[in-house]
């Protein structure tokens, strides 16, 4: 059904990466810019670069790993997720290892908003949906669950994880055709 859209989960990180790369091409940021430019309160922020965030080599704690503070039963704001991540020490010094980090992509989403002075959703439209003429590809707003979203099931009960609305780390939806074009 062309009307149904799918939540693409972490595949949506590609949208964040594309926007960041385009911003670098436009000289709005540099890949060597430090996290401390936007988020100085993170441990070792002066050593973590945009490239480290993009490649999961920042060492930042991924907020979703703290199951004592984060669960899929409610919506969390980006700031709440950031607070959870900041309550933990980094996993390793930036650039030394690789470890999947939703925190890094959430921060990239916020950096996009700060540099472009617009919402992440608008940045997705400007850099991806409009140029590629994608009619269904977009970023979800906070707490948004579209009527035409194909919902997964758990124990035969329809379910949409609030986790899905993490800015920059996995909040993109589209139909299958638009995703394949992207």
C-alpha positions in Angstrom: 0.0 0.0 0.0 1.6 3.3 -1.1 -0.3 5.1 1.7 1.4 3.2 4.5 4.7 4.6 5.9 7.3 2.7 7.9 9.4 3.8 10.8 12.9 3.2 9.6 14.5 3.1 13.0 18.3 3.5 13.0 18.3 3.5 9.2 17.2 7.1 9.7 20.7 7.8 11.0 21.6 8.0 7.3 19.5 11.1 6.9 21.4 12.7 9.7 24.7 11.7 8.1 23.6 13.1 4.7 22.6 16.4 6.2 25.9 16.7 8.2 27.9 16.0 5.1 25.9 18.5 3.0 26.4 21.1 5.8 30.2 20.4 5.6 30.2 20.8 1.8 28.5 24.2 2.3 31.1 25.2 4.9 28.5 25.5 7.6 30.5 23.0 9.7 33.8 21.2 9.5 34.1 17.5 10.2 36.9 18.4 12.7 34.6 20.7 14.7 34.5 19.8 18.4 31.4 18.8 20.3 32.4 21.4 22.9 31.3 24.1 20.4 27.6 23.1 21.0 27.7 20.8 24.0 30.6 21.8 26.3 29.2 19.9 29.3 29.9 16.5 27.9 33.0 14.7 29.2 35.9 15.3 26.9 33.7 17.4 24.5 36.8 19.3 23.4 38.3 16.0 22.0 35.1 14.7 20.3 34.7 15.7 16.7 31.8 15.6 14.2 33.5 12.7 12.5 33.7 10.8 15.9 30.0 11.3 16.3 29.2 10.1 12.8 31.4 7.0 13.0 30.3 5.9 16.5 33.9 6.5 17.7 33.1 9.3 20.2 33.1 7.1 23.3 29.9 8.7 24.5 27.6 6.5 26.6 24.5 5.6 24.6 21.5 6.7 26.7 19.4 3.7 25.7 21.8 1.3 27.4 20.7 2.7 30.8 17.6 0.6 31.3 17.2 1.9 34.9 16.5 5.4 33.4 15.2 4.7 29.9 12.5 2.3 28.9 10.1 2.1 25.9 7.0 2.8 28.0 6.9 6.6 27.6 8.2 9.4 25.4 11.5 11.1 26.4 12.6 14.5 25.3 16.0 14.9 23.6 17.1 16.8 26.7 16.1 13.9 29.0 18.1 11.5 26.8 21.1 13.9 26.9 20.9 14.1 30.7 20.9 10.3 30.9 24.0 10.1 28.7 25.8 12.9 30.7 25.1 11.0 33.9 27.6 8.3 32.7 31.3 8.4 32.1 32.5 8.0 28.5 33.1 4.4 27.4 36.6 5.2 26.0 38.6 8.2 24.7 37.3 9.6 21.4 38.7 7.8 18.3 40.2 4.8 20.2 37.4 2.3 19.6 34.0 1.9 17.9 30.7 1.5 19.9 27.2 2.1 18.6 25.8 5.3 20.1 22.4 6.8 19.8 23.6 9.7 21.9 26.0 10.7 19.2 23.3 10.9 16.5 20.9 12.7 18.9 23.6 15.3 19.4 24.2 15.5 15.6 20.5 16.2 15.2 20.7 19.0 17.7 23.8 20.4 16.1 21.9 20.4 12.8 19.2 22.5 14.4 21.6 24.9 16.1 23.7 25.5 13.0 20.8 25.8 10.5 18.5 27.6 13.0 15.6 25.3 12.0 14.0 22.0 13.1 15.6 18.7 12.3 12.3 17.8 10.4 12.7 20.9 8.3 16.4 20.1 7.6 15.3 16.6 6.4 12.8 18.3 4.0 15.4 20.8 2.7 18.3 18.4 2.3 16.6 15.1 1.4 12.9 15.1 0.7 12.7 18.1 -1.7 15.8 17.5 -3.7 14.9 13.8 -4.2 11.2 14.6 -4.7 10.2 12.2 -1.9 6.6 12.7 -1.0 6.5 10.5 2.2 10.1 10.7 3.5 10.2 12.9 6.6 11.2 13.1 10.3 8.6 12.5 12.9 7.7 15.3 15.4 7.9 14.7 19.1 5.2 12.2 20.2 3.9 11.9 16.6 2.4 8.6 15.5 0.9 9.0 12.0 -2.4 7.3 11.2 -0.9 5.6 8.2 2.1 4.2 10.1 2.6 0.4 9.7 2.8 -0.7 13.3 4.6 -3.7 14.6 3.0 -6.2 17.0 4.2 -7.7 20.3 2.2 -10.6 21.7 -0.5 -9.8 19.0 -0.9 -6.2 20.3 -0.1 -3.3 18.1 2.9 -1.4 19.4 4.9 1.7 18.5 7.9 2.3 20.6 8.2 5.9 21.9 11.9 5.3 21.4 11.2 5.8 17.7 11.0 9.5 18.0 14.7 10.1 18.9 15.7 13.2 17.0 18.5 12.4 14.5 19.0 8.9 15.7 16.0 7.2 14.2 12.9 9.4 13.7 12.4 9.1 9.9 9.5 7.5 8.2 8.5 7.0 4.6 6.9 4.5 2.3 9.1 1.7 0.9 9.5 3.4 -2.5 10.8 6.7 -1.1 13.2 4.8 1.2 14.6 2.9 -1.7 15.1 6.1 -3.7 16.8 7.7 -0.7 
